[in-house]
């Protein structure tokens, strides 16, 4: 996409941060009382431009945007769409482009999408404290840039959160609007259920007519591609545990129910992926003057000014424009390379950060909002001392068990996951057969979910199955998976985990990579997670060994290698070295007044700065549910209501 020729600004304005004399600044910082901890020293506020300055007033007057939303993913996309639908001019500032390709639209091409260089953000995440026995363990953490964010490459799994997740927020803020009863309406607003008649679905919480289409996995593959081996395997799994009501985890009656269920997928009626990108484009096409996009625009700073009463107010966003400017972009060219210009936009009403749990805290810190000592280390002038920025990082713990089978899956035959129907017979069939072959599937078929302890108010283990070999995320994992057309995988996912990690800067330049560390298996709560995953893997192994309908088709277990991993200690060592997660959250959490780690209040507002909010996975105090996309959609819709109510 060609970017309009805006007047360039001096790049040094973006990368150079002046500071007052260190001794003066320290004295001012130390003088701040606990009651005004969120506000900067007097000198820092004085150094800001006045919000009444003629240039700022002129910029705001000339701006065509009520709202600036940074990020087009699960948080920012639904929010921006709602704001524009309600008549507010909204600009979505997105580092990537609009990608409509096989990788982002064909469901099972999700495996290709994670390594697509056009959209891939290749973060690397440490799992354990530096200097510890496993301190060097680091995993590839693929994210996506582009219209729709990670919803254009995720596993399409649609799973509502637990009632407990919202009850905790209701109690924290003493606000019934966070109650499950209030929040459940947002799921019915979002969902467009395509598999259950509305007469059955509406009374149990399903929605019809929303922007997110949902379907069951394509079980017709079991009959369309006759394969007794696959029929036996799926049948064994399906009867391996008592099913929940309707085999549907999204039936509100199953909130705490343990048992089996099909895994519902976010798919359009035509068989393609349903994502936030579709919602954004729907609203943009309906209201092109109200919802606009600034592509290839990587936000690096929130613009702030001082009000007449010496408070801090956000009034705009500064961004670098050009391709692949994030240092973790797969096609990143290097620091300072590819930057075409610096661009500023101005918001008449509010700036909303939805850049995700890694980039949102980074953007806050580069804007002077964060732990003051951490900011000063990199010569960034602290504006708001908010020590919770970048802290509280949470994620799942996941690990797989992989079995090879005696025969390859019939449904996989001739499937190369290629891009030319002339050379990939399955792709040709995909188009000729109404998009109903293997490529219509998602990452898994069926799941068991249970509580690791009976007194828990939620299920915390998700044990799910699929006909593939998956060894975790690493660059090159797709090629490794495709080496095994005769495999079956079980994934143990531990939800509601106990670890608390961090996201930190490593330098003053926005193009310096982040330090991301999950700090796992340090506390007793997080060591419980390790043991629960260990026990889950052993349950899977033992169930397969004793279940004739499944085991008769198994050739061998190849991951972990049973010749090397058998005892509890060996399993724990294996998990420590190989586990991963892909639901990072909670790095700019909401919290009640008096919680100094709370970056936001219960209305998504950044404490200490007016006209600035965060709406993305950063906002959660604790990681929600089993999968985070659907909970985020619900919260994004609520955020829209909150914002609109505030400004009316």
C-alpha positions as CSV (number, residue, x, y, z in Angstrom):
1,X,0.0,0.0,0.0
2,X,1.3,3.4,-0.9
3,X,1.2,5.8,2.1
4,X,0.3,9.5,1.4
5,X,3.2,11.9,1.5
6,X,2.9,13.5,4.9
7,X,5.3,16.2,5.9
8,X,8.2,14.5,7.7
9,X,9.1,15.3,11.3
10,X,12.6,15.1,12.6
11,X,13.2,11.5,13.7
12,X,15.3,12.7,16.7
13,X,12.1,14.1,18.2
14,X,10.9,10.6,18.5
15,X,14.0,9.0,19.9
16,X,15.5,11.7,22.1
17,X,14.1,12.3,25.5
18,X,15.4,15.2,27.6
19,X,15.6,14.9,31.4
20,X,16.0,17.4,34.1
21,X,19.0,17.3,36.4
22,X,19.0,13.8,38.0
23,X,19.4,15.1,41.5
24,X,16.5,17.5,41.1
25,X,14.4,14.9,39.5
26,X,15.1,12.3,42.3
27,X,14.2,14.9,44.9
28,X,10.9,15.7,43.2
29,X,10.1,12.0,42.7
30,X,10.8,11.2,46.3
31,X,8.7,14.1,47.5
32,X,5.6,12.7,45.8
33,X,3.2,11.3,48.4
34,X,1.5,7.9,48.2
35,X,-1.8,9.7,47.5
36,X,-0.6,11.3,44.4
37,X,1.8,8.5,43.3
38,X,0.3,8.4,39.8
39,X,1.2,11.9,39.0
40,X,4.5,13.2,37.8
41,X,6.8,15.6,39.7
42,X,5.8,19.2,39.3
43,X,8.7,19.9,36.9
44,X,7.7,17.0,34.6
45,X,4.2,18.4,34.2
46,X,5.6,21.9,33.7
47,X,7.7,20.6,30.8
48,X,4.6,19.4,28.9
49,X,3.0,21.7,26.4
50,X,-0.2,23.4,27.5
51,X,-3.4,21.7,26.2
52,X,-4.5,25.3,25.4
53,X,-1.5,26.1,23.3
54,X,-2.6,27.4,19.9
55,X,-0.8,24.7,17.9
56,X,-2.5,21.9,19.9
57,X,-5.8,23.5,19.7
58,X,-5.4,24.0,16.0
59,X,-4.4,20.4,15.5
60,X,-7.4,19.2,17.4
61,X,-9.7,21.5,15.6
62,X,-8.5,20.3,12.2
63,X,-8.5,16.6,13.3
64,X,-11.3,14.6,11.7
65,X,-11.1,11.9,14.4
66,X,-13.0,11.6,17.6
67,X,-11.1,8.5,18.6
68,X,-7.7,7.0,17.8
69,X,-7.5,3.3,18.4
70,X,-4.0,1.8,18.3
71,X,-4.2,-1.8,17.1
72,X,-6.8,-3.7,15.0
73,X,-6.9,-7.0,17.0
74,X,-9.3,-8.7,19.4
75,X,-9.5,-5.6,21.6
76,X,-9.2,-2.7,19.3
77,X,-11.1,-4.1,16.3
78,X,-14.6,-4.7,17.9
79,X,-14.2,-1.4,19.9
80,X,-13.4,0.7,16.8
81,X,-16.2,-0.9,14.9
82,X,-18.7,-0.1,17.6
83,X,-17.5,3.5,18.0
84,X,-17.9,4.1,14.3
85,X,-21.2,2.3,14.1
86,X,-22.5,4.7,16.8
87,X,-21.5,7.7,14.7
88,X,-18.0,8.6,16.0
89,X,-15.2,9.2,13.6
90,X,-12.5,6.6,14.4
91,X,-9.0,6.0,13.1
92,X,-7.4,2.6,13.6
93,X,-3.6,2.9,13.6
94,X,-2.2,-0.5,12.6
95,X,1.4,-1.5,12.1
96,X,0.5,-4.1,9.4
97,X,-1.6,-4.2,6.3
98,X,-4.9,-5.8,5.3
99,X,-4.1,-9.4,4.4
100,X,-6.6,-11.5,2.6
101,X,-4.8,-14.6,1.6
102,X,-5.2,-18.4,1.8
103,X,-3.3,-18.3,5.1
104,X,-5.7,-15.8,6.7
105,X,-8.9,-17.2,5.3
106,X,-8.7,-21.0,4.9
107,X,-9.2,-22.5,8.4
108,X,-6.5,-25.1,8.5
109,X,-4.0,-22.8,6.8
110,X,-3.7,-21.4,10.3
111,X,-0.6,-23.6,10.5
112,X,0.9,-21.7,7.6
113,X,-0.2,-18.3,9.0
114,X,1.9,-18.5,12.1
115,X,5.0,-18.5,9.8
116,X,3.8,-16.2,7.1
117,X,6.6,-13.5,6.8
118,X,4.1,-10.9,5.7
119,X,2.2,-11.0,9.1
120,X,4.4,-12.8,11.5
121,X,5.8,-11.1,14.7
122,X,8.5,-13.3,16.0
123,X,8.7,-12.7,19.7
124,X,11.0,-14.8,21.9
125,X,9.9,-15.3,25.5
126,X,12.0,-16.5,28.5
127,X,10.1,-18.8,30.8
128,X,12.3,-18.8,34.0
129,X,14.4,-16.4,36.0
130,X,17.9,-15.7,34.6
131,X,20.6,-17.7,36.4
132,X,18.2,-20.5,37.4
133,X,18.7,-24.1,36.2
134,X,16.3,-23.6,33.3
135,X,17.0,-19.9,32.9
136,X,18.1,-20.3,29.3
137,X,14.9,-21.8,28.1
138,X,13.4,-19.5,25.5
139,X,10.5,-20.1,23.1
140,X,9.3,-18.6,19.9
141,X,6.0,-16.7,20.5
142,X,4.3,-16.0,17.1
143,X,2.0,-13.1,17.0
144,X,0.4,-11.4,14.0
145,X,0.2,-7.8,12.6
146,X,-2.4,-6.7,10.2
147,X,-6.1,-5.9,10.1
148,X,-7.6,-8.3,12.6
149,X,-4.4,-8.8,14.6
150,X,-4.0,-12.3,15.9
151,X,-7.5,-13.2,15.0
152,X,-6.3,-13.7,11.4
153,X,-3.9,-16.5,12.4
154,X,-5.3,-18.0,15.6
155,X,-6.6,-21.6,16.0
156,X,-10.3,-20.4,15.5
157,X,-11.3,-21.8,18.9
158,X,-14.4,-20.2,20.3
159,X,-14.8,-20.6,24.1
160,X,-16.6,-18.3,26.5
161,X,-14.9,-17.5,29.8
162,X,-15.9,-18.8,33.2
163,X,-18.5,-17.0,35.2
164,X,-15.9,-16.7,37.9
165,X,-13.8,-14.4,35.7
166,X,-16.4,-11.7,35.7
167,X,-17.5,-12.3,39.2
168,X,-14.0,-11.4,40.3
169,X,-14.2,-8.1,38.4
170,X,-17.7,-7.4,39.9
171,X,-16.3,-7.9,43.4
172,X,-13.2,-5.9,42.8
173,X,-15.0,-2.8,41.5
174,X,-18.3,-3.4,43.3
175,X,-20.0,-2.9,39.9
176,X,-22.8,-5.2,38.8
177,X,-22.1,-4.2,35.2
178,X,-19.2,-6.7,35.4
179,X,-21.5,-9.5,36.6
180,X,-21.9,-12.6,34.5
181,X,-25.5,-11.8,33.8
182,X,-24.6,-8.4,32.4
183,X,-21.5,-9.6,30.5
184,X,-23.2,-12.6,29.0
185,X,-25.3,-10.3,26.8
186,X,-22.1,-9.3,25.0
187,X,-21.5,-12.8,23.9
188,X,-25.0,-13.0,22.4
189,X,-24.3,-9.7,20.7
190,X,-21.1,-11.0,19.2
191,X,-22.0,-14.5,18.1
192,X,-23.7,-15.6,14.9
193,X,-24.3,-19.2,15.7
194,X,-24.6,-21.3,12.5
195,X,-24.9,-24.8,14.0
196,X,-27.7,-24.8,16.5
197,X,-31.3,-23.7,15.8
198,X,-32.0,-20.4,17.6
199,X,-35.0,-21.9,19.4
200,X,-32.5,-24.2,21.2
201,X,-29.5,-21.8,21.3
202,X,-31.0,-18.6,22.6
203,X,-32.2,-19.9,25.9
204,X,-28.8,-21.3,26.8
205,X,-26.8,-18.1,25.9
206,X,-26.0,-18.4,22.2
207,X,-26.3,-15.4,19.8
208,X,-27.7,-15.1,16.3
209,X,-26.9,-12.2,13.9
210,X,-23.6,-11.1,15.5
211,X,-20.4,-10.4,13.7
212,X,-18.6,-13.6,14.8
213,X,-19.8,-16.7,13.0
214,X,-19.4,-20.0,14.8
215,X,-19.7,-23.6,13.6
216,X,-19.0,-27.1,14.9
217,X,-15.9,-28.8,13.6
218,X,-16.5,-30.6,10.2
219,X,-17.5,-34.0,11.5
220,X,-18.7,-34.9,8.0
221,X,-15.1,-35.6,7.2
222,X,-15.5,-38.9,9.1
223,X,-18.1,-40.0,6.5
224,X,-17.0,-38.1,3.4
225,X,-13.5,-39.7,3.6
226,X,-14.2,-43.2,5.0
227,X,-11.4,-44.2,7.4
228,X,-12.1,-46.7,10.1
229,X,-9.0,-45.8,12.0
230,X,-10.0,-42.2,12.4
231,X,-13.6,-43.2,13.2
232,X,-12.3,-45.5,16.0
233,X,-10.0,-42.8,17.4
234,X,-12.7,-40.1,17.5
235,X,-15.2,-42.5,18.9
236,X,-12.9,-43.6,21.7
237,X,-12.1,-40.0,22.6
238,X,-15.8,-39.0,22.5
239,X,-16.7,-41.8,24.9
240,X,-13.6,-41.4,27.0
241,X,-15.4,-39.1,29.4
242,X,-19.0,-38.3,30.1
243,X,-20.0,-35.4,27.7
244,X,-21.3,-32.1,29.0
245,X,-24.8,-31.0,28.1
246,X,-25.1,-30.8,24.3
247,X,-21.4,-31.4,24.0
248,X,-21.1,-27.6,24.1
249,X,-18.8,-25.7,26.5
250,X,-20.5,-22.5,25.4
251,X,-23.9,-23.6,26.9
252,X,-24.1,-21.5,30.1
253,X,-25.3,-24.5,32.0
254,X,-21.9,-26.1,31.6
255,X,-19.9,-23.4,33.3
256,X,-18.5,-25.8,35.9
257,X,-19.4,-29.0,34.3
258,X,-16.6,-31.5,33.7
259,X,-16.7,-33.7,30.6
260,X,-16.3,-33.8,26.9
261,X,-17.4,-31.5,24.1
262,X,-16.9,-30.7,20.5
263,X,-14.7,-27.6,19.9
264,X,-16.6,-24.9,18.1
265,X,-14.8,-22.8,15.5
266,X,-15.0,-19.3,14.3
267,X,-16.0,-19.9,10.7
268,X,-18.2,-18.2,8.1
269,X,-21.1,-19.9,6.4
270,X,-19.0,-20.2,3.3
271,X,-16.4,-22.2,5.2
272,X,-13.7,-19.5,5.6
273,X,-12.3,-18.0,8.8
274,X,-14.5,-15.5,10.8
275,X,-12.3,-12.9,12.4
276,X,-12.2,-9.3,13.6
277,X,-11.0,-8.3,10.2
278,X,-14.4,-9.1,8.8
279,X,-16.1,-7.0,11.4
280,X,-13.9,-4.0,10.7
281,X,-14.4,-4.2,7.0
282,X,-18.1,-4.6,7.3
283,X,-18.4,-1.3,9.3
284,X,-15.8,0.4,7.1
285,X,-17.8,-0.5,4.0
286,X,-21.0,0.7,5.6
287,X,-19.5,3.9,7.0
288,X,-16.2,4.7,5.2
289,X,-16.2,8.3,6.4
290,X,-16.4,7.2,10.1
291,X,-14.0,4.2,10.2
292,X,-10.6,4.6,8.6
293,X,-7.3,2.8,8.8
294,X,-3.7,4.0,8.9
295,X,-1.8,1.0,7.7
296,X,1.9,0.4,8.1
297,X,1.8,2.9,11.0
298,X,3.7,1.6,14.1
299,X,2.7,3.7,17.1
300,X,5.6,4.7,19.3
301,X,4.3,7.4,21.6
302,X,1.1,8.8,23.1
303,X,1.1,12.6,22.9
304,X,0.3,14.4,26.1
305,X,-0.2,17.9,27.3
306,X,-1.0,19.7,30.6
307,X,-4.4,21.0,31.5
308,X,-5.1,24.3,33.2
309,X,-5.0,22.6,36.6
310,X,-1.7,20.9,35.8
311,X,-3.0,17.4,35.1
312,X,-1.9,15.2,32.2
313,X,-4.1,14.7,29.2
314,X,-3.6,12.5,26.1
315,X,-4.4,14.2,22.8
316,X,-2.7,12.2,20.1
317,X,-0.5,9.5,18.8
318,X,2.9,9.5,17.1
319,X,3.9,6.7,14.8
320,X,6.6,5.6,12.4
321,X,5.3,4.8,9.0
322,X,6.8,2.1,6.7
323,X,6.8,-1.6,6.3
324,X,7.9,-4.1,9.1
325,X,9.2,-1.5,11.6
326,X,8.6,-3.5,14.7
327,X,11.9,-5.2,15.6
328,X,10.2,-8.6,15.9
329,X,8.6,-8.4,12.5
330,X,9.8,-11.3,10.4
331,X,10.9,-9.0,7.7
332,X,12.4,-6.3,9.9
333,X,15.2,-4.5,8.0
334,X,17.1,-3.2,11.0
335,X,17.0,-0.2,13.3
336,X,16.2,3.0,11.5
337,X,15.7,1.3,8.1
338,X,12.5,1.5,6.1
339,X,11.1,4.4,8.1
340,X,9.4,6.6,5.5
341,X,8.2,9.3,7.9
342,X,6.9,10.1,11.3
343,X,3.2,10.9,11.5
344,X,1.0,12.4,14.2
345,X,-2.8,12.1,14.6
346,X,-5.0,14.0,17.1
347,X,-8.1,12.8,19.0
348,X,-10.9,15.1,19.8
349,X,-12.2,12.8,22.4
350,X,-9.9,9.9,23.4
351,X,-6.8,7.8,22.6
352,X,-7.3,4.0,23.1
353,X,-4.4,1.6,23.2
354,X,-5.1,-1.9,21.9
355,X,-1.7,-3.0,20.8
356,X,-1.6,-6.2,22.9
357,X,0.0,-7.4,26.1
358,X,3.6,-6.8,24.8
359,X,3.3,-3.7,22.7
360,X,0.8,-1.8,24.9
361,X,3.0,-1.6,28.0
362,X,5.9,-0.8,25.7
363,X,4.0,2.1,24.2
364,X,3.0,3.3,27.7
365,X,6.5,3.2,28.9
366,X,7.9,5.1,25.9
367,X,5.2,7.7,26.6
368,X,6.5,8.2,30.1
369,X,4.0,6.0,31.9
370,X,5.5,3.2,34.0
371,X,7.9,2.5,36.8
372,X,9.9,5.7,37.2
373,X,13.2,3.9,38.0
374,X,12.9,1.7,34.9
375,X,12.1,4.6,32.7
376,X,15.0,6.7,34.0
377,X,17.3,3.8,33.3
378,X,16.7,4.5,29.6
379,X,16.6,8.3,29.8
380,X,12.8,8.4,29.4
381,X,11.3,11.2,31.4
382,X,8.7,9.7,33.8
383,X,5.3,11.4,33.5
384,X,3.3,9.0,35.5
385,X,4.8,6.6,38.1
386,X,2.8,3.5,37.5
387,X,4.8,0.5,38.6
388,X,2.3,-2.1,37.3
389,X,3.0,-1.3,33.7
390,X,4.6,-4.4,32.1
391,X,4.2,-6.4,35.3
392,X,1.7,-9.3,36.1
393,X,2.4,-11.1,32.8
394,X,0.3,-14.3,32.7
395,X,-0.1,-17.2,30.3
396,X,-1.2,-20.8,30.0
397,X,1.1,-23.8,30.5
398,X,0.7,-26.3,27.6
399,X,2.4,-29.5,26.6
400,X,1.6,-32.2,24.1
401,X,1.8,-36.0,23.8
402,X,2.2,-37.3,20.2
403,X,1.4,-40.8,18.9
404,X,2.1,-42.2,15.5
405,X,-0.5,-44.5,14.0
406,X,-0.3,-47.6,11.9
407,X,-1.9,-46.0,8.9
408,X,-1.9,-42.4,7.5
409,X,-5.1,-40.5,7.7
410,X,-7.2,-40.9,4.6
411,X,-8.4,-37.3,4.8
412,X,-4.8,-36.1,4.6
413,X,-4.1,-37.8,1.3
414,X,-2.8,-35.4,-1.5
415,X,-2.9,-32.4,0.9
416,X,0.2,-30.3,0.6
417,X,-1.1,-27.0,2.1
418,X,0.0,-25.3,-1.1
419,X,-1.0,-22.1,-2.8
420,X,-1.8,-23.4,-6.3
421,X,-4.8,-25.6,-7.0
422,X,-3.0,-27.0,-10.0
423,X,-0.4,-28.6,-7.8
424,X,-2.3,-29.2,-4.5
425,X,-5.3,-31.5,-5.2
426,X,-6.8,-30.7,-1.8
427,X,-6.8,-27.0,-2.5
428,X,-8.5,-27.7,-5.9
429,X,-11.0,-29.9,-4.0
430,X,-11.5,-27.1,-1.4
431,X,-12.8,-24.8,-4.1
432,X,-14.7,-27.4,-6.1
433,X,-16.4,-29.1,-3.1
434,X,-17.8,-26.1,-1.3
435,X,-14.9,-25.7,1.1
436,X,-15.7,-28.9,2.9
437,X,-12.5,-31.0,2.9
438,X,-9.6,-31.2,5.4
439,X,-8.8,-27.6,5.0
440,X,-12.2,-26.7,6.6
441,X,-11.0,-28.2,9.9
442,X,-9.5,-26.3,12.9
443,X,-6.6,-27.2,15.2
444,X,-8.5,-29.8,17.2
445,X,-11.8,-31.8,17.2
446,X,-12.8,-32.7,20.7
447,X,-11.8,-31.8,24.3
448,X,-12.2,-33.1,27.8
449,X,-12.2,-30.4,30.5
450,X,-12.0,-30.9,34.2
451,X,-11.1,-29.5,37.6
452,X,-7.7,-30.3,39.0
453,X,-9.3,-30.0,42.4
454,X,-13.0,-30.4,43.2
455,X,-13.3,-27.2,45.3
456,X,-12.3,-25.0,42.4
457,X,-15.1,-22.7,41.0
458,X,-14.0,-23.3,37.4
459,X,-12.5,-26.0,35.2
460,X,-8.8,-25.4,35.0
461,X,-7.6,-28.2,32.7
462,X,-8.4,-28.5,29.0
463,X,-7.3,-31.8,27.4
464,X,-7.9,-31.7,23.7
465,X,-7.2,-34.0,20.7
466,X,-6.5,-33.7,17.0
467,X,-5.2,-35.8,14.1
468,X,-1.7,-34.2,13.7
469,X,1.8,-34.2,15.2
470,X,2.3,-31.0,17.1
471,X,5.4,-30.6,19.3
472,X,4.9,-27.0,20.3
473,X,5.9,-23.7,18.7
474,X,9.3,-23.2,17.1
475,X,10.3,-21.8,13.8
476,X,9.9,-24.6,11.3
477,X,7.2,-26.4,13.3
478,X,4.9,-26.6,10.2
479,X,7.4,-28.6,8.2
480,X,7.9,-30.9,11.2
481,X,4.2,-31.5,11.6
482,X,3.7,-32.3,7.9
483,X,6.3,-35.1,8.2
484,X,3.7,-37.1,10.1
485,X,0.5,-37.8,8.1
486,X,-0.1,-40.7,10.5
487,X,-0.2,-38.9,13.9
488,X,-2.5,-38.0,16.7
489,X,-1.9,-35.3,19.3
490,X,-3.2,-34.6,22.8
491,X,-2.6,-31.2,24.3
492,X,-2.9,-30.5,28.0
493,X,-3.7,-26.8,28.7
494,X,-3.5,-25.5,32.3
495,X,-5.7,-22.5,32.7
496,X,-5.8,-20.0,35.7
497,X,-2.1,-20.3,36.2
498,X,-0.1,-19.0,39.1
499,X,3.0,-17.5,37.5
500,X,3.5,-13.7,37.2
501,X,6.1,-12.4,34.8
502,X,7.0,-9.1,33.2
503,X,7.6,-7.1,30.0
504,X,10.5,-4.6,30.2
505,X,12.3,-2.3,28.0
506,X,15.9,-3.0,27.0
507,X,16.8,0.4,25.6
508,X,15.5,3.9,24.9
509,X,14.7,3.3,21.2
510,X,11.2,1.9,20.4
511,X,13.0,-0.4,18.0
512,X,14.9,-2.1,20.9
513,X,13.4,-5.5,21.5
514,X,11.6,-6.2,24.7
515,X,12.6,-8.4,27.6
516,X,9.7,-10.8,28.1
517,X,9.9,-13.3,31.0
518,X,7.0,-15.4,32.3
519,X,8.9,-16.2,35.5
520,X,7.2,-19.6,35.7
521,X,7.3,-22.4,38.3
522,X,8.8,-20.1,41.0
523,X,5.9,-19.9,43.5
524,X,4.1,-22.8,45.1
525,X,0.9,-21.9,43.0
526,X,2.9,-22.1,39.8
527,X,4.6,-25.3,40.8
528,X,1.1,-26.7,41.2
529,X,0.6,-25.9,37.5
530,X,3.6,-27.9,36.7
531,X,2.4,-30.9,38.6
532,X,-1.1,-30.7,37.1
533,X,0.3,-30.7,33.5
534,X,2.5,-33.6,34.5
535,X,-0.4,-35.6,35.8
536,X,-2.6,-34.7,32.8
537,X,0.1,-36.0,30.4
538,X,0.3,-39.3,32.4
539,X,-3.5,-39.6,32.4
540,X,-3.4,-39.3,28.6
541,X,-0.6,-41.9,28.3
542,X,-2.3,-44.4,30.6
543,X,-5.7,-43.8,28.9
544,X,-4.3,-44.6,25.5
545,X,-2.5,-47.7,26.8
546,X,-5.7,-49.1,28.3
547,X,-8.2,-48.1,25.7
548,X,-8.3,-50.8,23.1
549,X,-10.4,-48.8,20.5
550,X,-7.7,-46.2,20.4
551,X,-4.5,-48.2,21.2
552,X,-5.0,-50.8,18.5
553,X,-4.2,-48.1,15.9
554,X,-1.2,-46.7,17.7
555,X,2.3,-47.5,16.4
556,X,4.2,-45.7,19.2
557,X,4.3,-42.7,21.4
558,X,7.0,-40.4,20.1
559,X,6.7,-37.3,22.2
560,X,7.8,-37.5,24.9
561,X,9.9,-40.5,24.2
562,X,8.8,-43.1,26.8
563,X,12.3,-44.5,26.9
564,X,13.5,-41.2,28.4
565,X,10.4,-39.9,30.1
566,X,8.5,-42.0,32.6
567,X,8.9,-40.9,36.2
568,X,7.4,-37.8,37.7
569,X,10.8,-36.1,37.8
570,X,11.4,-36.9,34.2
571,X,8.1,-35.6,33.1
572,X,8.6,-32.4,35.1
573,X,12.0,-31.9,33.5
574,X,10.5,-32.5,30.0
575,X,7.7,-30.0,30.7
576,X,10.1,-27.3,32.0
577,X,12.2,-27.6,28.8
578,X,9.4,-27.9,26.2
579,X,6.2,-26.2,27.5
580,X,4.7,-23.1,25.9
581,X,1.7,-20.9,26.1
582,X,0.0,-18.5,23.6
583,X,-2.4,-16.5,25.6
584,X,-0.3,-13.7,27.1
585,X,-2.2,-11.1,29.0
586,X,-2.5,-8.9,32.1
587,X,0.4,-6.5,31.7
588,X,-1.6,-3.2,32.3
589,X,-4.2,-4.5,34.6
590,X,-7.4,-3.0,35.9
591,X,-7.6,-2.6,39.7
592,X,-9.4,-0.8,42.4
593,X,-8.3,2.5,44.0
594,X,-5.3,2.0,46.3
595,X,-3.8,-0.8,44.3
596,X,-0.5,0.7,43.2
597,X,0.0,-2.1,40.6
598,X,-3.3,-1.2,38.9
599,X,-2.5,0.7,35.7
600,X,-6.2,1.1,34.9
601,X,-9.4,1.7,36.7
602,X,-12.5,-0.4,36.2
603,X,-13.5,1.8,33.2
604,X,-10.3,1.1,31.3
605,X,-8.9,4.5,32.0
606,X,-5.1,4.9,32.5
607,X,-4.6,6.2,36.0
608,X,-3.0,9.6,36.0
609,X,-3.8,10.5,32.4
610,X,-7.1,11.7,31.1
611,X,-8.5,10.8,27.7
612,X,-6.4,7.6,27.6
613,X,-7.6,4.1,27.9
614,X,-6.4,0.5,27.3
615,X,-8.7,-2.1,25.7
616,X,-6.8,-5.3,25.0
617,X,-5.6,-8.4,26.8
618,X,-3.4,-6.3,28.9
619,X,-6.3,-5.1,31.0
620,X,-7.2,-8.4,32.8
621,X,-6.0,-8.8,36.5
622,X,-6.0,-12.6,36.0
623,X,-6.0,-14.6,32.9
624,X,-9.6,-15.4,31.8
625,X,-11.2,-18.8,30.9
626,X,-9.4,-21.3,28.7
627,X,-8.9,-19.3,25.6
628,X,-8.7,-15.5,25.6
629,X,-10.1,-14.4,22.2
630,X,-13.9,-14.7,23.0
631,X,-13.6,-13.1,26.5
632,X,-11.7,-10.2,24.9
633,X,-14.5,-9.7,22.3
634,X,-17.0,-9.5,25.1
635,X,-14.9,-7.0,27.1
636,X,-14.3,-4.9,24.0
637,X,-18.0,-4.6,23.4
638,X,-18.5,-3.5,27.0
639,X,-15.7,-1.0,26.7
640,X,-17.5,0.6,23.8
641,X,-20.6,1.0,25.9
642,X,-18.5,2.5,28.8
643,X,-16.8,5.0,26.6
644,X,-19.9,6.1,24.8
645,X,-21.7,6.5,28.1
646,X,-18.8,8.6,29.5
647,X,-18.7,11.0,26.6
648,X,-22.4,11.5,26.0
